[in-house]
């Protein structure tokens, strides 16, 4: 009875605290993820007030949080959208991988953590935060901008790449042989291909079988199916998160919309529990030794993400201002980076503190980069106005005839370069923004 009482008290305090932190983050206008991580650091091992009774429950809630995160992410996309983005955006996806995964892998090797940790840290620095970026786009009113489909295309490529990356990482972390890892990767690719085929050809039938006019029945069926598929995927050495993501892709239409509305509050609750749990498992004393590498890595990958966005937007024919906005918006890292680090801490414990510091930096810097990258780039690249000729020299060089004619017929003065450069950005903003959908 005493254990049950302590469990209820700790859980109540955790959930209430998460609600207060979420409200505080909403008022400030930032993502609540860094606050959740800090709360986990404060109440984990080595923190201010370690939690003991609720640790097992929070661990289970964290697993559900990852599953719901990926399920609702899959519900955002249809199979046809994934295939279309894969065909049109794959060059940008390749550039994104090279520019942002290589710094993480190189950092792990330089720190002497080994090749498996290098693969894990490459994923941490590679994947942008879809949740944070979606919120930033809405807060800044850019959902109708011309560059927004480019941003979403890059995110879709990253999310789809996770279906291959996570099983490969899981196999490496489990210490499987080359044959075992290849088999796991083939199973994952086969599963992804089969789900995409079924969703493209028979998506309506799947959605009809799951559909229900009763919200309670729809919630139970979708949630039960997702957890079941995630468990089977985990048993096959394929990530449970990938299984949940594929379930989301297979559902479409009204079923996907209804399931999203029903599961979004649960996703928010358990995702917050997941971030807290990750912080609980990270010793705050382990962060200062990796703070300098985290800062260096954050600086490098901020620049490489901006370069990725510039390249992707340029391929899509977006104007210069929109290219800078695309790069700045992609800077934020979040949920996927924490998921990857959570898988890898068993092999290299130092990845946890480094990933925590790295995500804390970029989840705070991300909204700032989205807002200020384009104005800052415009100011830095603005050309200075040419110096006007001296009046005496101009008068001396002018002939009497020219002077007389100029007095008789004054010409309309052209705007200066400085005036033109000041007036240009609003026009560029208008050209880059696409008309909003009705």
N, C-alpha and C positions, 0 to 999 in steps of 0.2 A: 504493500500500500504506500509505503514511504517513497519507493522508487517511482510509482505512478504519479504521486503528488509532485515530486521534483520534476518529472517529465512534463507534466501539464504546465507547471510554473515557468520552466525554461522555454517551452514552445510558445506559450502566450507572450512572454517577454520578447522572444525573437521576432514573432510575427508583428507585434505592436511596434517594435523598434524599426522593422522594415517599412511599415506604413509611414512612420514619422520621417524616416530618411527619404522615402520616395516623394513625399509631399515637399520636403525641403528642396530636393533636387528639382522638382517641377517649378518651384517658385524662382529658383536661381536660373533655370533654363538649361541645365546640364543633364546628362545621363546619370541615373542613380547607380550605375555599375560601380564606379570608384567608391561610393559610400558603402555599398554592400561589402566590397572587398575589405575596406578599412574596418567595418564592423566585425567581419570574420577574424581579422588580425587581432582585434582588441579582445575577443572572447575565445580565442583558440589557445593552443598550448604555447606558453610563454607570453600570453597576453595579460590584460589587466584582470580579467575574471573568467578563467577557463570554465567551459561547460562540459559536464560529464554525463549526466543522465540522458540527455537528448541526442547524444552523438550518433548513435545507431539510426535513430529515426531521421535525423538530418541527412545522413548519408544516403538513405533510401529516397528521401525527398529530392536530393540532388540528382540521383539517377533519373527520376521521373522528370525533373526539370530539363535535363538535356534532351530527353525523348520528346517532350512537348515543344521545346524550342525548335527542334528539327522538323517535327510534324507540321507546325504552323508555318514554318519557312517553306516546306513543300507545298502546302495549300495555296501559297501565293502564286505558284507557277503551274501552268498546264504543260503536258508533255510536248505539245506542238510549239509552245513558246521556248522551251528548253532546246528543242532541236533547231529552231530558227536562230536563236541566239548563238548556238554552237557553230552554225554554218557561217554567220556573219561576223561574229566577234572573236573567233578563235585566234587570229593574229594578236589581238589585244590581250587575250588570255595568256598567250605564250610570253609576251613582253612582261606582263604582270608577274608571272611566275619567275622569270629570270631576274628581274630587277629587285624583287622583294623576298624571294626565298633564299637566294644566294647569300645575302648578308647574314641571315640567321644561321645558315649552315656554316659559313666561314667563322662566325663568332664562336660557335660551339667547338669547332676544331682548334681555333686559336687558344681557347680556354682549356683545351685538353680533355674534353668530355667524351670524345669518341664518335664514331660514325652514326650510331643509333640516335644519340642525343642530337647530332647535327640534323638528321632527318626531322626530328621532332621540333627543334627550334626553327628550322626552315618554315614549317607550317605555322608556327606562332607569328612570325614576322610577315608571312605571305598574305594571310586572309584578313580582309577588312571586316568590320562589324556591320552586318546588314541591319540589325536593330537600331544601332546608334545613327547610322546614315539615313535610314528611313525617317527617323524622328527629326533629324536636322533638316532634311529636305522639306518636311511639312512645316517646321517652325520658321524657316526662312522664306516660305512661299514659293519654292522653286519647282513644285511638282509639274507645272506646265512648261518649264524651260526646255529649250531645244536639247541641252546637254543631258537632261535627266534620263532619257532612254539609254544613253551611252553608259551612264553610271550603273543603272540597273542591269545592263547587259554584262558588264564586268563582274558584278556581284553574282549573277546567275552562273557565269562560267566558274567562278570560285566555288560556289555551292555545289555545282555538279562535279567539279574536280574532287571535292571531299569524298564523294562516293567511291573514288579510286584510292585516294590518299589515306583515309582512315583505316581501311582494311590492311593496306600495306604496312602502315605504322603499327597496327595491332599485332601483325605477324612478326615484325622485327622486335617489338617489345617482349613478345612471348618467347623469343629465342628460337623460332622455328627455323628449320634448315631452308636452303634455297628452294628445294622441291616443295616443302610445305608452304613457304611463302608464296611461291608461284601458284600453287593450287588454290590458296586463299584468294589471291588476286583474280584468278580465273573465275572462281565462284562469285566474287563480287561483281566483276564485269558482266558475267552471264546473268546475274540477278538484275543488275541495272538495265541491261539490254532487254530482258524479258519484261520488266515492269514498264519500260518506255514503250515497248511494242504493244502490250496489253492496254496501256493508257491511250495510245494513239488509235488503235483499232477498235477497242472495246471499252473505252472509258465510260461511255454512257451506261453500258450494262453494269459495270462495277458500281457506279454511283447510284444506279437504280436499285441494286441489291442492298446497298447500305442505307439508302434514303428512308426517312420516316417523317411524318408530319408531327409526331410527338417529340418535342425537344429532349425529353428525358431519354427516350429510346435511342435517338440519334447520338446523344452524348455517350451513352453506355456502349453502343456498338462501335463507334469510331475509336473511343479510348481503349476499349478492350482489344479491338483488332490491332491497334498501334502497339500496345504493350506486348501482345502475343508475338507479332512479327519482329519486334525489337529483341525479344528473348530468343526467338529462333535464329535471328541473325547473329546474336552474340554466341550462341551455341556453335554456329558454323564458322566461328573466328572472323565474322564480319561485324563491323561496329554496329551496336544497337542504334546509334544515332543515324546511321545510313538507312537501316530498316525503317525507322520512323519517317525519314525524309522521303523514301520511296512510297510509303503509304500516302503521304500528303500529295505527291505527284499524281498517284493513281486516281484520287478523288477530284472531281471537277464540278463546275456549274453550281447549282443551288446547294448541293450537298456540301461542297467545299466552303461556300459562304456561310451556311448555317453552322457547320462544325467550327469554323474559325470564330464566329461570334460566341459560341458556347464555351470553347476551350481557351479563348484569350485570357480571361481572368485566372484560370488555373495555370496557364503558361506563365503569367506574370508572377504568381505566387511561388511556384516551384522553381522558376528561373532565379528569382531572388534568393531562395534557399540554396540553390546550387552555388551562386557566387559567394554567399556567406560560408558555405561548407568548404569551398576552395581556400578562403581566407583562414578558416579554422585549422586547416592542415598545413598552413605556412607559418613558420616561426618568424615573428617580427625581427628577431635578432639576426636572421639570415639575410635580410634585405640590404642593410648598409654595405656589406662587402660586394654586392653585385649592382649597386646603384650606379656607379660610373659606367660599367658596360651597358646597363639598361639605357642610360642617357645617350651614350654614343650610338647604340643600336636604334633608339627612337629617332635621333637626328638624321641618321643615314636613311632609314626607311621612310621617314616623312618626305625627304627629297625624292626618293625613288617612286613613292606612290604618286606624288605630284607629276613626275615624269610619265608614269603610266597613264594617268588621266589625260595629260596633254596629248600623248600619242593616240589614245583611243578616240578622243574627241576630234583630233585632226583628221583621222581616217573617216569619221562620220561627216566631215565638212562643217563642223561647228566653228564659229568665229573665235578670235583670240581670247576675248573675255570669257567665253564659255569654256575654253580649254583650261584656263587657270581655275575656274570654279570647279570643273570636273576633278582636277588633281587634288585640290584642297578638300573636297568632300570625301574622297576615298581614304584620307589619312587615318581615320579612327579604327582602332582594333578593339575587340571585345570578346563576345561569347565564344567564338570558335577558337581563339587563341587560348582561352582558359580551358576549354575542353581538351585541346591537344596537350597542353601542359599537365592537366590532370591525369591523362593517360601515361605520361612519360615520367612522372615523379618517382615511380617505383624503380626505374632504371637509373635515373640521374636526379637525385633529390634537389640539386641546386637549380634545376630548371624551374621549379615552383616559385622560389623567391624572385628569380630574374623575370619570369613571365608576369608575376604580380606587379613588380615595379614598372615593367615595360607597358603593360595594359593601363595601369594607373596614369602614366604619363600621356599616352596617346588617346585615351578615352576622354581626357580633359583637353588635350591639345586639338583633337579632331574637330569639335564644333568651332573652335577659334580659327582653325585653318580653313574650314569651309566658308567662314564669313569674311576673312581678311586676306586670303591668298590673292584673289583677283585685284582688289584695290591696291594692295602692296606692290604687286607685279606691274600694275599700270603706272604707279608713281615712279618705280625704279626704271622703267623702260621709256618714260616720257622724254622726248627729245627737247633740249632747250631751244628757245626761240632765237633766231639769228639776230645779231646786233644791227640796229638801224644805222644807215650812213650818217655822218656828221652833217648838220645843216649847212655849214660854210662850204664844205667840199661839194655837197650836192648843188649849191647855188653857183659855185664857180664852174662846175662841169656843165651846167645847163646853158644852152645858147639863148640869146634874147628872143629869137623866134619861138623856141619851145616854151620859154617862160610866158610869152604873151599868149600863146595858144592855150597853155594850161590855165592861165587866169581867165581867159574867155570861156573855156569849156572845161570846167572842173570835172574830174572823173570820180566815180564812186569808189571809195577806198575798199580794198580787199580786207577781210578779217585777218588779224595776225595769227601766226602759228600757235602762239600761246592760247589765244581765244578759241581757235579751232580745236586744240587738244583738250581744252576744258569742256567744250560743248560736245565732243565726240563720245565719251563714255555712255551718256544716257541713250544715244542712238544705238550704240552697240548693244546695250542692255535690251532695248526694244527689239532689235533684230534677232538676238539670241533667244528670246522668249517666244515659244510657240503659243498659239491661242489655246486657252483652257478648254477642256472637254465640257460639253453641256451636261 
